[in-house]
Amino acid sequence: TFDFAMSRMWRFASLRRLSFAVGLSLVACDACDACDACEPIAADGETERDFMHLLQRFSHRTSQWSVMAPDPSVLTWDAASPGHVSNGVLSVPLDVFDPDSPMLELPVTMRFAETQPAPKGLMLIHCGGPGSGSNCVRYMYGRHLQGYDVFSITQRGMGSAEPALNCANSKLPETCPSTGCQVSDFTDCPCALLDGTPQLGEIWADIDPANESQVMKLFRKREEWGKRCAASEKFQLKNDKGKSYNFLNYVGTQFLVYDLERLRKAVGAKKLNVYGYSYGTYVGGVYASVFSETSGRIVLDGDMEASPRKDAQAEGDAIANDKFVAFLLNTCKDAPDCPLAKPEENYDKIIESARKGQLTAPTESKKDFPLSVGMLMAYLQAESLSNSGRYFARALQTLAQLASSKEEERRDAVAFILDGFCYVKGVSTWSRYDICVGPGHTNENEPAAVGTSFADPYLELCAVWGLDLAGYFGVSDLMNQWRVEKIERGMAGLAAAVGDMAGFFLWPLKATPTAPMGSAIVKPLIIGNLFDTATSYSWAQEMKKSFPEGSMITWQGMGHTFPSRATDYNRAAIEHCWGYVEAYLQNGTLPVNGMLCWQKTNPPVI
């Protein structure tokens, strides 16, 4: 008994001495630019090591930095005032594991809570993409965000972050040669598509996705393009010692979450809360998987695939787009005011007419310019993304025009779709130059021609997903996969799969996949839409499996991500379900797992 008592006394005294020593070391660490690199005094014995670990963790939670006064070597603000919005710059190493790698500067925008320190802590809002910028936070308001310091970040290579992935040098040719204009007449960017390549975008390509020769030509063009883009001079970086780095190797989501963790430490926040939309759910999911202990309340709205594989992404996109078309046609069929006489039959005939080159619009030179099957599928997918329901009717009315017996109505509908995809510098290229060149060619954010834009650059998405998602494919591999998809999918699903395969499946750099998402301690709120064409509902189900302590809400409606309170489509039901989001973010209260948000009425068809 005496020996035991003396042993306890010695250990207590030892731990007091240890805590003092560690305390001194933490003071020194606080003065260090990189606190993680500081190592407190070592001690012997298991208990001492456990205590040391606790004190090290405590040191991270009691940082001298704050959101209003962050570590100036890492994060600076233009200004910092409670209740206001400020722009800032986050400095990050290109390679977090290479201290000699070049530094990058990423734009950050913060809306500071009116009360400081913020009662609810720090929250990232990521609007998706990839491509969401620091301005995302400027569009996000609501009761659910009260009490948080809310910020958004322009991730590596996006927007104004340098080097930028997208191009920025498109132009309009004065005239076309006798052989006709090519993509290279509109841009000399090394990452623009090669001459002769049809326009490409997320989940679509401007070809007939069921035509084997067209698909193979597209794949071969993309394979050739990738090598040129990857070697682009602007992506070749060097450090002070002359060591070279290809920037494209460091734009994946894993590096983004390292940047977010660096920001969290720079402001002294105990936890990082995340509200992620679309690809933002991938960001939130990866952060919660890598940094589970510092993850707070996580909302994943419009979920990405939790298991990062290229084939899984294509499968989900294909299923989701086929499902939406079925929903679109069946909803119209059941409505007394459906603008299509026989929705399914009309739809099949429209596809066949496009395949035969019979759906055209006149150019300025009086040529008949055809609408491809792939662009028709891209149009329907673009209209499906609105979760307000307001473009559901427009999609059906456009189909009705394409099915019309009146040539003028058909031509007007074709011109409307072409104008939304084929434009450079605000000019309809199909009409003026007799060639469809658009943002998917120039890989540049182009001003729309007539106010309605359906196309976007595809480079940012391909660069990130090409790294994030596992899988390595050659053209012959893709053609084998395409033949399977042609049997299993409808036209919308096949078009989506071809767009994926021609895009990030053929990304020229080796993948650096994130681990499958999941955590046993993080408790996210997961939201999925039944008829979301951009992020398959099945992915929300898989995301829930990956976070067993979380809860899932299902919205029965259409569109990409959960509708806002401002929508006029099932407003009462949406407002009710927003209450669950608010309760979670404000009080930490998760709804019952499997909570259903009922769609009381179908979207209007006219």
WOJONOR-V31128 format. One record per residue. N is the residue number from 0. RES is the residue in one letter. PSI is psi in radians with two decimals (none if undefined). OMEGA is omega in degrees with one decimal (none if undefined). BURIAL is 1 if it has 9 or more other C-alpha atoms within 8 Angstrom, else 0. Layout:
N;RES;PSI;OMEGA;BURIAL
N;RES;PSI;OMEGA;BURIAL
This chain:
0;T;-0.75;177.6;0
1;F;-0.79;179.7;0
2;D;-0.70;-179.6;0
3;F;-0.75;-179.9;0
4;A;-0.76;179.0;0
5;M;-0.67;178.7;0
6;S;-0.74;179.3;0
7;R;-0.72;179.9;0
8;M;-0.77;-179.8;0
9;W;-0.76;-177.3;0
10;R;-0.67;179.0;0
11;F;-0.79;178.2;0
12;A;-0.70;179.6;0
13;S;-0.76;-179.2;0
14;L;-0.59;176.7;1
15;R;-0.76;177.4;0
16;R;-0.71;179.8;0
17;L;-0.77;-178.3;1
18;S;-0.64;177.0;1
19;F;-0.78;179.4;0
20;A;-0.76;178.6;1
21;V;-0.67;178.5;1
22;G;-0.75;176.8;0
23;L;-0.73;-179.3;0
24;S;-0.59;179.3;1
25;L;-0.61;175.5;1
26;V;-0.78;177.3;0
27;A;-0.67;-179.2;0
28;C;-0.67;-179.7;1
29;D;-0.49;178.7;1
30;A;-0.13;-176.9;0
31;C;2.51;179.7;0
32;D;-0.59;-177.5;0
33;A;1.56;-172.3;0
34;C;-0.58;-177.9;0
35;D;-0.39;-177.5;0
36;A;-0.26;-179.2;0
37;C;2.40;-179.0;0
38;E;2.04;177.0;0
39;P;2.89;-177.7;0
40;I;2.33;-178.7;0
41;A;2.75;178.5;0
42;A;2.81;-179.3;0
43;D;2.64;173.1;0
44;G;2.57;-176.5;0
45;E;-0.75;-178.0;0
46;T;-0.72;179.4;0
47;E;-0.69;179.4;1
48;R;-0.70;177.7;1
49;D;-0.75;-179.9;0
50;F;-0.70;177.4;1
51;M;-0.77;-179.3;1
52;H;-0.73;179.5;0
53;L;-0.73;-179.5;0
54;L;-0.62;176.3;1
55;Q;-0.75;177.4;0
56;R;-0.69;178.8;0
57;F;-0.64;-179.1;0
58;S;-0.60;178.2;1
59;H;-0.53;-177.1;1
60;R;-0.22;-176.5;1
61;T;0.77;-178.9;0
62;S;2.64;177.1;1
63;Q;-0.23;-175.5;0
64;W;2.79;177.3;1
65;S;2.99;178.2;1
66;V;-0.68;-179.4;1
67;M;-0.50;-179.6;0
68;A;1.33;-176.5;1
69;P;2.99;174.9;1
70;D;1.97;-173.8;1
71;P;-0.28;177.4;0
72;S;-0.19;-176.5;0
73;V;-0.74;-173.0;1
74;L;2.30;176.1;1
75;T;2.55;177.9;1
76;W;2.62;168.9;1
77;D;-0.70;177.5;0
78;A;2.80;179.1;0
79;A;1.95;-177.9;1
80;S;2.29;-179.3;0
81;P;2.36;178.2;1
82;G;0.00;-177.9;1
83;H;2.97;179.5;1
84;V;2.40;179.9;1
85;S;2.58;173.7;1
86;N;2.61;179.6;1
87;G;-3.14;179.7;1
88;V;2.23;176.1;1
89;L;2.17;177.9;1
90;S;2.22;-177.5;1
91;V;2.60;174.1;1
92;P;2.50;177.2;1
93;L;-0.83;178.6;1
94;D;1.93;-176.3;1
95;V;-0.36;-179.2;1
96;F;0.04;179.7;0
97;D;1.73;-175.8;0
98;P;-0.28;-179.7;0
99;D;-0.03;-176.5;0
100;S;2.70;-179.3;1
101;P;2.72;176.6;1
102;M;2.56;176.4;0
103;L;2.67;176.2;1
104;E;2.12;-175.8;1
105;L;2.23;177.3;1
106;P;2.42;177.6;1
107;V;2.44;174.4;1
108;T;2.29;-176.9;1
109;M;2.33;166.7;1
110;R;1.88;-174.8;1
111;F;2.44;176.1;1
112;A;2.61;-179.3;1
113;E;-0.57;176.4;1
114;T;2.27;179.0;1
115;Q;2.37;-3.7;0
116;P;2.67;-177.4;0
117;A;2.21;-177.2;1
118;P;-0.56;-176.5;0
119;K;-0.17;177.4;1
120;G;-2.70;-172.5;1
121;L;2.35;178.9;1
122;M;2.28;169.1;1
123;L;2.30;167.3;1
124;I;2.14;179.2;1
125;H;2.09;-173.6;1
126;C;0.05;174.6;1
127;G;-2.72;-177.0;1
128;G;-1.99;2.4;1
129;P;2.53;-177.9;1
130;G;-0.12;177.2;1
131;S;2.35;-176.7;1
132;G;-3.14;-178.7;1
133;S;-0.32;179.1;1
134;N;-0.10;179.8;1
135;C;-0.72;-175.6;1
136;V;-0.43;-177.9;1
137;R;-0.28;-178.4;0
138;Y;0.03;-173.7;0
139;M;1.97;178.2;0
140;Y;2.94;175.2;0
141;G;2.82;-179.8;0
142;R;-0.53;-177.0;0
143;H;-0.32;-177.8;1
144;L;-0.04;-177.4;1
145;Q;2.41;177.1;1
146;G;-0.03;179.3;1
147;Y;2.56;159.9;1
148;D;1.95;-172.0;1
149;V;2.27;-179.5;1
150;F;2.81;170.8;1
151;S;2.75;-175.9;1
152;I;2.50;170.1;1
153;T;1.90;-174.0;1
154;Q;2.97;-174.1;1
155;R;2.24;174.8;1
156;G;-0.07;-176.0;1
157;M;2.63;172.5;1
158;G;-2.16;-176.9;1
159;S;-0.04;177.1;0
160;A;2.38;-177.7;1
161;E;2.48;-5.1;1
162;P;2.50;-178.5;0
163;A;2.43;177.4;1
164;L;-0.83;-176.6;0
165;N;2.74;177.9;1
166;C;2.95;-178.6;1
167;A;0.63;-176.5;0
168;N;0.60;178.4;0
169;S;2.82;-176.2;1
170;K;2.94;175.5;1
171;L;2.18;176.9;0
172;P;2.56;178.2;0
173;E;-0.75;177.5;0
174;T;2.94;175.1;0
175;C;2.56;175.7;1
176;P;2.98;-177.9;0
177;S;-0.45;179.0;0
178;T;-0.09;179.8;0
179;G;2.73;179.1;0
180;C;2.70;175.4;1
181;Q;3.01;179.3;1
182;V;-0.71;-176.7;1
183;S;-0.25;175.0;0
184;D;-0.24;-177.6;1
185;F;-0.22;-178.9;1
186;T;2.63;173.2;1
187;D;0.32;179.6;1
188;C;2.32;-179.6;1
189;P;-0.32;179.7;0
190;C;0.11;168.5;1
191;A;2.74;-179.7;1
192;L;2.65;179.8;1
193;L;2.69;175.3;1
194;D;2.43;178.7;0
195;G;0.00;178.4;0
196;T;2.22;175.5;1
197;P;2.70;-179.2;1
198;Q;2.55;-174.2;1
199;L;2.47;176.8;1
200;G;-3.13;179.1;1
201;E;2.05;175.9;1
202;I;0.51;174.0;1
203;W;2.82;172.1;1
204;A;2.56;-174.0;1
205;D;1.08;177.8;1
206;I;3.13;167.3;1
207;D;1.90;-174.4;1
208;P;-0.16;177.7;1
209;A;0.01;-177.8;0
210;N;1.97;-172.2;0
211;E;-0.72;-177.7;0
212;S;-0.68;178.1;0
213;Q;-0.72;-179.9;1
214;V;-0.79;-179.1;1
215;M;-0.72;178.6;1
216;K;-0.73;178.5;0
217;L;-0.82;-179.7;1
218;F;-0.73;-178.5;1
219;R;-0.67;177.3;1
220;K;-0.72;-179.0;1
221;R;-0.63;178.2;1
222;E;-0.74;178.6;1
223;E;-0.71;-179.4;0
224;W;-0.72;-173.7;1
225;G;-0.71;-178.7;1
226;K;-0.70;-179.8;1
227;R;-0.77;-178.0;1
228;C;-0.78;-176.9;1
229;A;-0.50;-178.5;1
230;A;0.05;-176.9;0
231;S;2.38;-174.0;1
232;E;-0.60;-174.8;0
233;K;-0.28;179.6;0
234;F;-0.06;-178.6;1
235;Q;1.87;-177.1;1
236;L;2.70;176.7;1
237;K;2.57;174.3;1
238;N;-3.06;-176.4;1
239;D;-0.36;-178.0;0
240;K;0.05;177.9;0
241;G;0.07;178.0;0
242;K;2.39;-176.5;0
243;S;2.54;176.9;0
244;Y;2.41;170.6;0
245;N;1.95;-176.7;1
246;F;-0.59;-175.9;1
247;L;-0.32;177.2;1
248;N;-0.15;-169.7;1
249;Y;0.44;-178.2;1
250;V;0.13;-178.8;1
251;G;2.93;-176.0;1
252;T;-0.53;178.3;1
253;Q;-0.70;178.6;1
254;F;-0.56;176.1;1
255;L;-0.74;-179.4;1
256;V;-0.51;171.8;1
257;Y;-0.71;178.5;1
258;D;-0.70;178.9;1
259;L;-0.68;178.3;0
260;E;-0.63;176.4;0
261;R;-0.72;177.8;1
262;L;-0.76;179.5;1
263;R;-0.80;179.7;1
264;K;-0.63;-177.8;1
265;A;-0.43;179.0;1
266;V;0.06;176.5;1
267;G;0.41;-179.3;1
268;A;2.42;178.3;1
269;K;-0.66;-175.9;1
270;K;2.73;169.5;1
271;L;2.06;172.8;1
272;N;2.62;-175.8;1
273;V;2.33;165.8;1
274;Y;1.88;-176.4;1
275;G;2.27;174.2;1
276;Y;2.39;172.2;1
277;S;-2.13;176.4;1
278;Y;-0.42;175.4;1
279;G;-0.42;175.2;1
280;T;-0.52;175.6;1
281;Y;-0.74;177.4;1
282;V;-0.86;179.9;1
283;G;-0.69;180.0;1
284;G;-0.71;178.9;1
285;V;-0.73;178.0;1
286;Y;-0.79;-179.0;1
287;A;-0.44;178.7;1
288;S;-0.70;-176.5;1
289;V;-0.72;-176.5;0
290;F;1.03;-176.2;0
291;S;-0.71;-174.3;1
292;E;-0.38;178.4;0
293;T;0.23;176.7;0
294;S;2.28;178.0;1
295;G;-2.21;178.5;1
296;R;2.22;-172.7;1
297;I;2.11;174.1;1
298;V;2.17;-178.9;1
299;L;1.85;-168.6;1
300;D;1.89;-175.8;1
301;G;1.27;-159.9;1
302;D;2.48;171.2;1
303;M;2.90;177.3;1
304;E;2.24;-176.9;1
305;A;-0.34;177.9;1
306;S;1.89;-168.2;0
307;P;1.54;178.8;1
308;R;2.42;-178.5;1
309;K;-0.74;-178.1;1
310;D;-0.60;177.8;0
311;A;-0.64;177.7;1
312;Q;-0.82;-179.2;1
313;A;-0.70;179.5;1
314;E;-0.80;179.7;1
315;G;-0.74;178.3;1
316;D;-0.73;-178.8;1
317;A;-0.83;-179.8;1
318;I;-0.78;-176.7;1
319;A;-0.72;-178.0;1
320;N;-0.65;174.1;1
321;D;-0.70;-179.1;1
322;K;-0.72;-179.3;1
323;F;-0.77;-179.9;1
324;V;-0.72;177.1;1
325;A;-0.75;178.6;0
326;F;-0.75;179.7;1
327;L;-0.88;-175.8;1
328;L;-0.69;-179.8;1
329;N;-0.65;176.9;1
330;T;-0.73;179.1;1
331;C;-0.74;-178.4;1
332;K;-0.61;-177.3;1
333;D;-0.14;-177.6;0
334;A;2.39;-179.8;0
335;P;-0.37;-177.6;0
336;D;0.47;179.6;0
337;C;2.24;-178.5;1
338;P;-0.16;177.3;1
339;L;2.25;-178.6;1
340;A;-0.81;178.4;0
341;K;1.54;-168.8;0
342;P;-0.89;-176.1;1
343;E;-0.73;179.5;0
344;E;-0.73;178.0;0
345;N;-0.75;-179.5;1
346;Y;-0.82;-179.9;1
347;D;-0.67;-180.0;0
348;K;-0.62;177.8;1
349;I;-0.77;178.6;1
350;I;-0.76;-179.2;1
351;E;-0.65;177.8;0
352;S;-0.72;176.9;1
353;A;-0.69;-179.7;1
354;R;-0.60;-179.4;1
355;K;0.01;-180.0;0
356;G;0.42;-175.4;1
357;Q;-0.17;177.6;0
358;L;1.85;-173.6;1
359;T;2.88;172.0;1
360;A;2.59;-176.5;1
361;P;2.41;174.9;1
362;T;3.07;177.8;1
363;E;-0.46;178.4;0
364;S;0.19;176.3;0
365;K;0.32;174.7;0
366;K;2.64;176.1;0
367;D;2.02;-177.9;0
368;F;2.17;-172.1;1
369;P;2.63;171.5;1
370;L;2.19;-179.6;1
371;S;2.79;176.3;1
372;V;-0.73;-178.7;1
373;G;-0.71;179.2;1
374;M;-0.58;175.4;1
375;L;-0.76;178.1;1
376;M;-0.65;178.3;1
377;A;-0.68;178.6;1
378;Y;-0.83;-179.1;1
379;L;-0.68;178.8;1
380;Q;-0.71;-179.7;1
381;A;-0.72;179.8;0
382;E;-0.47;-177.3;1
383;S;-0.30;-172.5;1
384;L;-0.41;-178.4;1
385;S;2.08;178.2;1
386;N;0.06;174.3;1
387;S;-0.27;-179.0;1
388;G;-0.07;-171.3;1
389;R;-0.33;-179.7;1
390;Y;-0.03;175.3;1
391;F;-0.83;-179.5;1
392;A;-0.66;-179.4;1
393;R;-0.65;177.5;1
394;A;-0.76;180.0;1
395;L;-0.69;178.9;1
396;Q;-0.63;176.4;1
397;T;-0.73;175.7;1
398;L;-0.70;179.3;1
399;A;-0.67;177.0;1
400;Q;-0.72;179.8;1
401;L;-0.44;179.3;1
402;A;-0.05;-175.0;1
403;S;2.66;175.1;1
404;S;-0.14;-179.1;0
405;K;2.12;-176.8;0
406;E;-0.69;-178.1;0
407;E;-0.72;178.7;0
408;E;-0.72;178.6;1
409;R;-0.77;-178.7;1
410;R;-0.68;178.7;1
411;D;-0.71;179.8;1
412;A;-0.72;178.6;1
413;V;-0.78;-179.7;1
414;A;-0.68;178.7;1
415;F;-0.77;-179.7;0
416;I;-0.80;-179.2;1
417;L;-0.71;178.8;1
418;D;-0.53;-178.2;1
419;G;-0.22;-177.8;1
420;F;-0.55;-170.5;1
421;C;1.52;-179.2;1
422;Y;2.57;174.7;1
423;V;2.31;178.8;1
424;K;0.64;177.1;1
425;G;0.22;-178.5;1
426;V;2.35;176.6;1
427;S;1.84;-174.9;1
428;T;-0.63;-178.9;1
429;W;-0.65;-176.5;1
430;S;-0.79;-175.2;1
431;R;-0.64;-171.1;1
432;Y;0.03;179.3;1
433;D;0.51;175.8;1
434;I;2.44;177.1;1
435;C;1.87;171.5;1
436;V;2.29;-176.9;1
437;G;-2.99;-178.0;1
438;P;-0.52;176.7;1
439;G;-0.31;174.1;1
440;H;-0.92;-174.5;1
441;T;-0.30;-174.2;1
442;N;0.85;-178.6;1
443;E;2.57;175.9;1
444;N;1.76;-175.2;1
445;E;2.46;172.1;1
446;P;2.42;-176.1;0
447;A;2.77;-177.2;1
448;A;-0.79;-173.7;1
449;V;0.37;176.8;0
450;G;-0.36;178.7;0
451;T;2.02;-177.2;0
452;S;2.28;177.1;1
453;F;-0.15;-172.8;0
454;A;2.67;177.2;1
455;D;2.76;170.1;1
456;P;2.59;-175.5;1
457;Y;-0.08;-170.5;1
458;L;-0.79;-177.3;1
459;E;-0.80;-179.9;1
460;L;-0.80;-178.9;1
461;C;-0.67;-178.4;1
462;A;-0.73;-178.3;1
463;V;-0.87;-177.3;1
464;W;-0.49;176.1;1
465;G;-0.56;176.7;1
466;L;-0.75;-172.4;1
467;D;-0.61;-169.8;1
468;L;2.26;-178.5;1
469;A;2.62;177.9;1
470;G;2.37;179.3;1
471;Y;2.20;-172.7;0
472;F;2.44;167.1;0
473;G;3.07;-178.2;0
474;V;-0.73;-179.9;1
475;S;-0.65;176.1;0
476;D;-0.77;-177.8;0
477;L;-0.65;179.2;1
478;M;-0.67;175.3;1
479;N;-0.73;179.1;0
480;Q;-0.67;178.7;0
481;W;-0.70;-179.5;1
482;R;-0.62;175.9;0
483;V;-0.79;-179.5;0
484;E;-0.63;-178.8;1
485;K;-0.58;179.2;1
486;I;-0.69;-169.2;0
487;E;-0.39;-170.7;0
488;R;2.74;166.7;1
489;G;-3.14;-175.3;0
490;M;-0.68;179.5;1
491;A;-0.74;178.8;1
492;G;-0.69;178.8;1
493;L;-0.72;178.6;1
494;A;-0.71;179.2;1
495;A;-0.76;180.0;1
496;A;-0.71;179.1;1
497;V;-0.73;177.7;1
498;G;-0.73;177.4;1
499;D;-0.84;-176.0;1
500;M;-0.70;179.7;1
501;A;-0.32;-178.1;1
502;G;-1.66;-171.4;1
503;F;-0.24;174.4;1
504;F;-0.56;-176.4;1
505;L;0.38;177.2;1
506;W;2.35;-168.3;1
507;P;-0.32;-178.5;0
508;L;2.67;178.9;1
509;K;2.50;179.5;0
510;A;2.58;171.6;1
511;T;1.21;-167.4;1
512;P;2.52;167.5;1
513;T;2.75;175.2;1
514;A;2.72;173.1;0
515;P;2.40;-174.8;0
516;M;2.63;174.6;1
517;G;2.68;177.0;1
518;S;2.49;178.2;1
519;A;-0.15;-176.1;0
520;I;-0.37;178.4;0
521;V;2.43;-175.7;1
522;K;1.35;-176.7;1
523;P;2.81;168.5;1
524;L;2.11;-173.3;1
525;I;2.25;-176.5;1
526;I;2.25;178.0;1
527;G;2.49;175.6;1
528;N;2.36;-178.1;1
529;L;-0.64;-172.8;1
530;F;0.83;177.7;1
531;D;2.08;-177.4;1
532;T;-0.34;-177.4;1
533;A;-0.63;177.3;1
534;T;1.91;-173.2;1
535;S;2.44;177.7;1
536;Y;-0.57;179.5;1
537;S;-0.48;178.4;0
538;W;-0.62;175.6;1
539;A;-0.69;177.8;1
540;Q;-0.74;179.3;1
541;E;-0.61;178.0;1
542;M;-0.68;178.3;1
543;K;-0.70;177.6;1
544;K;-0.58;-176.4;0
545;S;-0.39;179.0;1
546;F;1.39;-171.3;1
547;P;-0.38;-179.2;1
548;E;-0.07;-179.8;1
549;G;-3.06;176.6;1
550;S;2.65;-177.8;1
551;M;2.36;172.7;1
552;I;2.40;176.2;1
553;T;2.21;172.1;1
554;W;2.18;-175.3;1
555;Q;-0.15;-171.4;1
556;G;-2.84;-176.3;1
557;M;3.14;175.6;1
558;G;2.97;-176.5;1
559;H;2.07;-176.6;1
560;T;2.88;-176.4;1
561;F;2.39;-176.8;1
562;P;2.67;176.3;1
563;S;2.92;178.5;0
564;R;-0.34;-175.4;0
565;A;-0.16;-175.2;0
566;T;2.64;175.7;1
567;D;0.23;-176.2;0
568;Y;1.90;-177.6;0
569;N;0.82;-171.8;1
570;R;-0.76;-177.2;1
571;A;-0.76;-179.6;0
572;A;-0.67;-179.5;1
573;I;-0.75;177.7;1
574;E;-0.70;178.8;1
575;H;-0.78;-177.6;0
576;C;-0.48;174.3;1
577;W;-0.44;177.3;1
578;G;-0.59;178.2;0
579;Y;-0.69;177.8;1
580;V;-0.78;-179.4;1
581;E;-0.74;-179.9;1
582;A;-0.65;-179.9;1
583;Y;-0.86;-176.0;1
584;L;-0.54;-177.9;1
585;Q;-0.60;-173.8;1
586;N;-0.14;-177.0;0
587;G;0.24;-176.5;0
588;T;1.98;177.0;0
589;L;2.49;173.9;1
590;P;2.94;174.2;1
591;V;2.33;179.7;0
592;N;2.30;-177.5;1
593;G;0.19;179.3;0
594;M;2.34;-176.8;1
595;L;2.29;172.4;0
596;C;1.90;-171.9;1
597;W;2.34;169.4;0
598;Q;1.90;-175.5;1
599;K;-0.61;-179.7;0
600;T;2.60;175.0;0
601;N;2.72;176.2;0
602;P;2.62;-179.3;1
603;P;2.61;-178.2;0
604;V;-0.12;175.1;1
605;I;none;none;1
